[in-house]
Amino acid sequence: MFEQIVSFFQISGWTMYGIVLCSILALAVFLERLAALRRTLVVPEGFAVEVEELVRQKRIVDAITLCKKQPSPLARIVYAGLSHAGRHRERIKEVVVEVGARENIKLERYIPILNTTISVAPMLGFLGTVLGMVQLFSNVAASGEVTNIGLIADGIYKALYTTIAGLTVAIPATVFYRYLDSRLNRLVVEMEEVALRIVDLIKEN
């Protein structure tokens, strides 16, 4: 089995190593972001309800304390708004939006790498195939004649290995990216809704 893998890489050329690197990066980013974008870490269950109730009761100090105890993006956004309680609504909203943008950037961390592998992996695959075809026909041209059609067919299908490998990496990477992007968008929308509700409650107080 190991010898077959080594032979496969020798046949496919250096581009296969790039494709393997893309697959490792894609899987690592997906697993890392999958863990980081858990709802319990980003939008803790019950936190929004509890902090909203404290603000309604005009217990701003207690609400701020609760935010400090909760190490989540939502808590940091709400804390930014509460720490500016008493100011004009537009100023509070501006601060919340600014902090929210920073938190969004943190949540998006590494996802661009996944998006890049979607483009790079198949391109490396196509490059490997083209290089393989060039080498094949260069050898045919050097020999001056075609003595065995089977050898040419063998060379062509081996050259296609990298294209197959590149697409094999890009397809699941695309699924990973779409899934993470969808999850991220849902969490961001939920955080925005909670933050704006808090802003309105602060203004009412």
C-alpha positions as CSV (number, residue, x, y, z in Angstrom):
1,M,0.0,0.0,0.0
2,F,2.8,2.4,1.0
3,E,4.7,1.6,-2.2
4,Q,1.6,2.3,-4.3
5,I,1.2,5.7,-2.6
6,V,4.8,6.6,-3.2
7,S,4.5,5.5,-6.8
8,F,1.4,7.6,-7.2
9,F,3.2,10.7,-6.1
10,Q,6.2,10.0,-8.3
11,I,3.9,9.6,-11.3
12,S,1.8,12.7,-10.5
13,G,4.7,15.1,-9.9
14,W,5.3,18.0,-7.5
15,T,1.9,19.5,-8.0
16,M,0.4,16.6,-6.0
17,Y,2.2,17.7,-2.9
18,G,0.5,21.1,-3.3
19,I,-2.8,19.4,-3.6
20,V,-2.2,17.4,-0.4
21,L,-1.2,20.5,1.4
22,C,-4.5,22.2,0.3
23,S,-6.5,19.2,1.6
24,I,-4.7,19.3,5.0
25,L,-5.4,23.1,5.3
26,A,-9.0,22.7,4.2
27,L,-9.7,20.0,6.8
28,A,-7.8,21.8,9.6
29,V,-9.6,25.1,9.0
30,F,-13.0,23.4,8.8
31,L,-12.5,21.5,12.1
32,E,-11.1,24.5,13.9
33,R,-13.9,26.8,12.7
34,L,-16.5,24.1,13.3
35,A,-15.5,24.1,17.0
36,A,-15.1,27.9,17.2
37,L,-18.5,28.7,15.7
38,R,-20.5,26.6,18.1
39,R,-23.6,28.5,19.1
40,T,-22.9,28.0,22.8
41,L,-19.6,29.8,22.4
42,V,-20.8,32.7,20.2
43,V,-24.4,33.2,21.4
44,P,-24.6,31.5,24.8
45,E,-28.0,30.1,25.6
46,G,-30.0,32.2,28.1
47,F,-27.4,35.1,28.1
48,A,-29.5,37.4,25.9
49,V,-32.6,36.8,28.0
50,E,-30.8,37.4,31.3
51,V,-29.0,40.6,30.2
52,E,-32.2,42.0,28.6
53,E,-34.1,41.5,31.8
54,L,-31.4,43.2,33.9
55,V,-31.5,46.2,31.5
56,R,-35.2,46.4,31.7
57,Q,-34.9,46.5,35.5
58,K,-32.3,49.3,35.1
59,R,-29.6,47.2,36.7
60,I,-27.0,48.3,34.2
61,V,-24.1,47.6,36.6
62,D,-25.3,44.0,37.1
63,A,-25.7,43.6,33.3
64,I,-22.1,44.8,32.7
65,T,-20.9,42.4,35.4
66,L,-22.7,39.6,33.6
67,C,-21.1,40.5,30.3
68,K,-17.6,40.5,31.9
69,K,-18.2,37.0,33.2
70,Q,-19.3,35.7,29.8
71,P,-16.3,35.3,27.4
72,S,-18.3,35.4,24.2
73,P,-18.5,37.7,21.1
74,L,-22.1,38.6,22.0
75,A,-21.2,39.5,25.6
76,R,-18.4,41.8,24.3
77,I,-20.7,43.5,21.9
78,V,-23.4,44.0,24.5
79,Y,-20.8,45.2,27.0
80,A,-19.7,47.9,24.6
81,G,-23.2,49.2,24.4
82,L,-23.8,49.0,28.1
83,S,-20.6,50.8,28.9
84,H,-21.9,53.8,27.0
85,A,-25.3,53.8,28.6
86,G,-26.6,57.3,29.1
87,R,-25.3,58.6,25.8
88,H,-27.2,59.3,22.7
89,R,-28.7,56.3,21.0
90,E,-26.8,56.8,17.8
91,R,-23.5,56.9,19.7
92,I,-24.3,53.7,21.5
93,K,-25.3,52.1,18.2
94,E,-22.1,53.3,16.6
95,V,-20.0,51.7,19.3
96,V,-22.0,48.4,19.1
97,V,-21.6,48.3,15.4
98,E,-17.9,49.0,15.6
99,V,-17.2,46.3,18.2
100,G,-19.5,43.9,16.3
101,A,-17.4,44.4,13.2
102,R,-14.3,43.5,15.1
103,E,-15.9,40.4,16.5
104,N,-17.1,39.3,13.0
105,I,-13.6,39.5,11.7
106,K,-12.4,37.2,14.6
107,L,-15.2,34.8,13.7
108,E,-14.2,34.8,10.1
109,R,-10.6,34.0,10.9
110,Y,-9.0,31.3,8.7
111,I,-12.2,30.9,6.5
112,P,-10.5,32.8,3.6
113,I,-7.8,30.1,3.6
114,L,-10.5,27.5,3.0
115,N,-11.9,29.6,0.2
116,T,-8.4,29.9,-1.3
117,T,-8.0,26.1,-1.4
118,I,-11.2,25.8,-3.4
119,S,-9.5,27.7,-6.2
120,V,-5.9,26.6,-5.8
121,A,-6.4,22.8,-5.6
122,P,-8.1,22.3,-9.0
123,M,-5.7,24.7,-10.6
124,L,-2.7,22.7,-9.3
125,G,-4.5,19.6,-10.6
126,F,-4.9,21.1,-14.1
127,L,-1.3,22.3,-14.0
128,G,-0.1,18.8,-13.1
129,T,-2.1,17.3,-15.9
130,V,-0.7,19.9,-18.5
131,L,2.8,19.3,-17.3
132,G,2.3,15.5,-17.6
133,M,0.9,15.9,-21.1
134,V,3.7,18.1,-22.2
135,Q,6.2,15.6,-20.9
136,L,4.4,12.7,-22.6
137,F,4.3,14.4,-26.0
138,S,7.8,15.7,-25.6
139,N,9.0,12.0,-25.2
140,V,6.9,11.0,-28.3
141,A,8.4,13.8,-30.3
142,A,11.9,12.9,-29.2
143,S,11.4,9.2,-30.3
144,G,10.2,10.4,-33.7
145,E,7.5,7.7,-34.0
146,V,4.6,6.2,-32.2
147,T,5.3,2.5,-31.6
148,N,2.8,1.7,-28.9
149,I,-0.6,3.5,-28.6
150,G,-1.0,1.8,-25.2
151,L,2.0,3.6,-23.7
152,I,0.5,7.0,-24.8
153,A,-2.9,6.1,-23.3
154,D,-1.1,5.0,-20.2
155,G,0.7,8.4,-20.0
156,I,-2.5,10.3,-20.6
157,Y,-4.5,8.7,-17.8
158,K,-1.6,9.0,-15.4
159,A,-1.4,12.7,-16.3
160,L,-5.1,13.1,-15.3
161,Y,-4.4,11.9,-11.8
162,T,-3.7,15.4,-10.6
163,T,-6.9,16.8,-12.1
164,I,-8.9,14.1,-10.2
165,A,-7.0,14.8,-7.0
166,G,-7.5,18.6,-7.3
167,L,-11.2,18.2,-7.8
168,T,-11.4,15.7,-5.0
169,V,-10.1,18.3,-2.7
170,A,-12.0,21.3,-4.1
171,I,-15.4,19.7,-4.0
172,P,-15.6,18.9,-0.2
173,A,-13.7,22.2,0.5
174,T,-16.5,24.0,-1.2
175,V,-19.1,22.2,0.9
176,F,-17.1,23.0,4.0
177,Y,-16.9,26.7,3.1
178,R,-20.6,27.0,2.3
179,Y,-21.5,25.4,5.6
180,L,-19.3,27.6,7.7
181,D,-20.3,30.7,5.9
182,S,-24.0,29.9,6.4
183,R,-23.4,29.1,10.1
184,L,-21.4,32.3,10.5
185,N,-24.1,34.5,8.9
186,R,-26.8,33.0,11.2
187,L,-24.8,33.8,14.3
188,V,-23.9,37.3,13.1
189,V,-27.6,38.1,12.4
190,E,-28.6,36.7,15.8
191,M,-25.9,38.8,17.6
192,E,-27.0,41.9,15.7
193,E,-30.6,41.4,16.7
194,V,-29.7,41.0,20.4
195,A,-27.4,44.0,20.4
196,L,-30.0,46.3,18.8
197,R,-32.6,45.2,21.3
198,I,-30.2,46.1,24.1
199,V,-29.5,49.5,22.5
200,D,-33.2,50.2,22.4
201,L,-33.6,49.1,26.0
202,I,-30.7,51.3,27.1
203,K,-32.3,54.3,25.4
204,E,-35.6,53.6,27.1
205,N,-33.9,53.6,30.5
